[in-house]
């Protein structure tokens, strides 16, 4: 059994718009429904530095300081009294719930419903690349988008962490997939199953695509606005980088005032949705051990694999963030904690 210390290293955000800092904090205690996981690796995600910037605090009002990081893999070293799904030494991965402990640290206390056993055919390090991007893609395409065999889906930024997962999930369903990337990544996204690949440096996707059933946007801004025109009437546009709606605010219990402000801010997008007779949905992914089990099955059946760009030790975590923020990473950037 692993010797559990009283203190652990962690990457922390102390103040918005300030650099992350390394610190030593107490190892968390677990409640009856949680397990304590010794973290092997944690992947980096754009949401990490988006939180740092303060841009999403109206949606996710964190009480600083917080530990950074949004997904992980590791080994169960302590089990709560009411936990039934996991035991000591199980290898697990997951994405903690919002406002819970971060993952760029040595240990995490997490509810058993938010984790799953890692795929047998993945290393713990590679498994850490799956939870956030895999769940985001699954929820956008399947839970919200209701993607079905034979439908056409457009996935932005196919060579990124989310894009590489989303392409494979869409192909496993039996959909026709179009995506954007740079010329150097054409072979990669085609190997993942993309049917039509567009070089965003030379071609405007909105001028060559039409009559799509579903579009999954990760870019926001002008790119999001142009996406409406490629959809058929009755189609769906799902985004993680757009503007929240009144419905989103209400569903997430953010209060009437915030919900009204979201409704006002998103009104140009709602007008576009009305113009093109499509459905617009902004969402933030939620943890789900059940959905991670489905992704595990896909990985073990060779329908899905994480694409990893580089692995850094925790001592080089800031170099990892530099690579992620350069937007030149292909797939995921991973930090090994042990």
Secondary structure, 3 states (H helix, E strand, C coil): CCCCCCEEEEEEECCCCCCCEEEEEECCCCCCCEEEEEEEEEEECHHHHHHHHCCCCCCCCCCCCEECCCCEEEEEEEECCCCCCCCCCCEEEECCCCCCCCCCECEEEEEHHHEEECCCCCCHHHHCCCHHHHHHHHHHHHHHCCCCCCCEEEECCCCEHHHHHHHHHHHHHCCEEEEEECHHHHHHHHHHCCCEEEECCCCCHHHHCCCEEEEEECCCHHHHHHHHHHEEEEEEEEECCCCCCHHHHHHCCCCHHHHHHHHHHCHHHHHHHHHHCCEEEECCCCCCHHHHHHHHHHHHCCCCCCCEEEEEEHHHHHHHHHHHHCCCCCEEEEEECC
